[in-house]
Amino acid sequence: MKLWHGEHTVGLQHLKSYDYLPAECEQMQFLSDAYGGLRLRIIRSRENENLEDAPSASAQSLGELKRPYLTPVEEKLLGFIEKEYGIIDEVLPNSR
């Protein structure tokens, strides 16, 4: 399992099937993929060696959220950090 603070191995005996419908599986995969991209953005931000304390703490806090998305304000904050420190060349369209 991939979590915000690393990867963990879980035995099959500890997993439970929820018998999701195909549409529900697709929705879960979409959320998982979105969260994976968000996680990578946060990791890239936190690993930037030029990042000052306050932006680093902000990126860490965003990475510890218990949901797979950012609010519009959180998205703008992460986008600003990415742009300010050259992590991305431009702010993503939905973070303006």
ABEGO torsion letter per residue (X at the ends): XBBAAEBBBBBAAABBBAGBBAAAAAAAAAAAAAAAAAAAAAAAAAABAABBAAAAAAAAAAAABABABBBAAAAAAAAAAAAAAGABABBBAAAX
